[in-house]
Amino acid sequence: MNRRHYAGIGARSTPASVQEIMSLLAAKLESEGWILRSGGAAGADSAFERGVRNPQSHAQIYLPDSSFNNRIAGSQPQFINYQTLPGAQQALNTLHQYHPAPHRLSPFAKNLMARNAMQVLGSNLDSPSSLIVAWTPKGEITGGTGQALRMAQSYQIPVRNLGNETTLQSVKKYLGII
C-alpha cells in the first residue's frame, strides 16, 4: 500500500459544507494509504482529522505546544508537540523565509507558523508532503494557512485549494458526490 503524506489544512472559517467534503476526502485518501499531516486547529484541520478512521497510524497532528484546541501531545500517538522534535528550531527559522512579517508575531503565533513547516515538510523538515489540500477564501494565499502554501510553492508541492471553485468541483467528482 502506498504511504504518502498530505497536509490537510485551511482557515478556521472554512464553511461547514467544505468541511464535510474535507472529512470525506480524508477518509478516501486514508483508504488509498495516505497519511494526514495537520495542525489541530478548528475548521479545516479538525474536518480532515474527523475523516481519518485510524488516526494512530494515518495522522500526524502537529501541535504548537503541549496542548492545543482540546488536544494533548502524547495522549494519543498522532498528537505531537512540534517543539519536542529535533527539527523544531529549524521550523522556527522558516518564519523569516516564508512569513511576510515575522517580527509582528507573538511567541504563540510563531509556534503556530513553525508547526506549519512540519505539516508541509515532516517532523525533521526532510520529507515533504506529496500534496497540500487546503481551503482559504477565494483560494488565495492568505492567513496562517498562507505560510504553509508559500512553503509548498517553494518546494513545488502540488496544492489543491478548495476555495477555488474549479478545484472544489474536481474534488467532488473524485469523491463521486456530483
N, C-alpha and C positions, 0 to 999 in steps of 0.2 A: 504494500500500500504506500502511496506517495505521502511524504511527511513534509509538506511545505508549510511555511508560516505566512500569515497575512495579518496586517494591522486593521482592526475594525474600530474605527474612531469617528469622532464628529462632535458637533456642537451639543451642548446641554439642551438647547432649544429645538432639537430635531423633532419634527412633527410626529405625532403618535402613529399616523399611517405609515410613515417611513420607518419608524422603529419596528413596526410589525414585520416589514419586509426585511429589515436587518436581522431579526431573530430567525426568520425562515431561511435567509441566506446563510447564517451561521450554522444552522442545522445541516443544510445541504453541503456546505463546504466541509464540515466535520465528517460527513458520511463519505466524502471523497479523500479523506486523510489530512485535510488542512488543520493547522493549529492556530488558534486565535491568539493574537497579542493585542492587549488593550490596556486601559488605564483606570478602570473602576469608577469613572465619573457618571453622573446622572445623564440621561438622554441616550445618545448613540452608544457610548461604551457599554452601558447597562443592557441595552437592547441586544447587542451582539452577545454579551455574556449569557443572557436568558436563553438564547437559541442553542447554546452548546449543551449537549446531553451528558457528556462525560468530561467535565471541566478539569478534573485532576490530571488527565492525560492530553486534553485537547485545548487547554487555555493557559496563557501566561498573562496574569493581570498585574502590571507594574504599578505599585502604589507610590505616591510621592513621600510617604512617611510610614511609620509602623502601623498606623490605622488611617483609613480614609473612606468616607461615604459608607459607613457600616461594614467595612471590610478590614480584617485584622491580618497583617502579614504573618504567615506561618500557621494561621489557624486552619487553613486548607492549603494543599500543595500549590495551587495556582496563584495564591496571593503572595506577591513578592515585594518587599520594601526595596526599591531600587537602590537606596542609599547603602545597603549592606553588600552590594555586589562589587566585584573588582573594577568594573567599568564606570562606577558612579562619578568619579572626578572627571573622567573623560566626557561623560554625558553632560555634566555641568559646563564643561568647556565648549560644548557645541552651541551654547546660548550666544556666544559672541560671533559665531559664524552664521547662524540662521535666524536669530531674533532681531527685528528692526530696532528695538530699544531695550536691550538687556539691563541697562542702568536704571530703568524705571520699575523693574520688577521687584516685588517684595521677596524675602527669602523663601516663603512658601510658594509663590508663583514661579520662582527659579526652579524649585524642586518639581513642580508640575511640568514645566517645559523640559527639564532634564529627563524625566521619566518618559517623555515622548520619544526621546532618542532611542530608548530601549525598545519601544514599540516598533520603531522603524528598523532598527539595526541589531536587535537582540541584546542579551544580557552583557556580553563583552564588546558590543558595538562592532562585531566582526561577522555577523551572519544576517545580512539584510533580508527583510521580509520580501517575499516574491510579489506581493500585491498589497496595495492600500485600498480599503473600501471605506469611504467617509461620507458624511453629509455636512455641508456648510451652506449658508444661504446663497442661493443662485449658483452654487458650485464654485464660489470664489475662494481664493486663498486668504482666509481671514481668521481672526480669533486665535485661541490656543491651538486649535487644530491646524492653523496655518503653519505653525512651527514644524509639525510633522510633514505637512505637504511640501514645504520648501526643502526639507531634508530629502524627501522622496524624489523630488525633481533632481536634486544634486546627484543622487545615486542612480538616477534613471530607473526608478521603481515605478511600474505602472500604477496609476491612480484611477479608481472608479468612484467619482463623486456623485452620490445620489441626489445632490442638489441641482444637478444638471438633468433636465427633463429627458433628454435622449438617453442618457446613461440609466436613469431610473426605469424607463420603458424597456431597455435592453435586459436589465436585471430581472424585471417582472417576467419577461419572456423566458429567460433562463430558468426561472423558478416555476414556470408553467401556470402563472396566475393571470395571464392575459392571452 
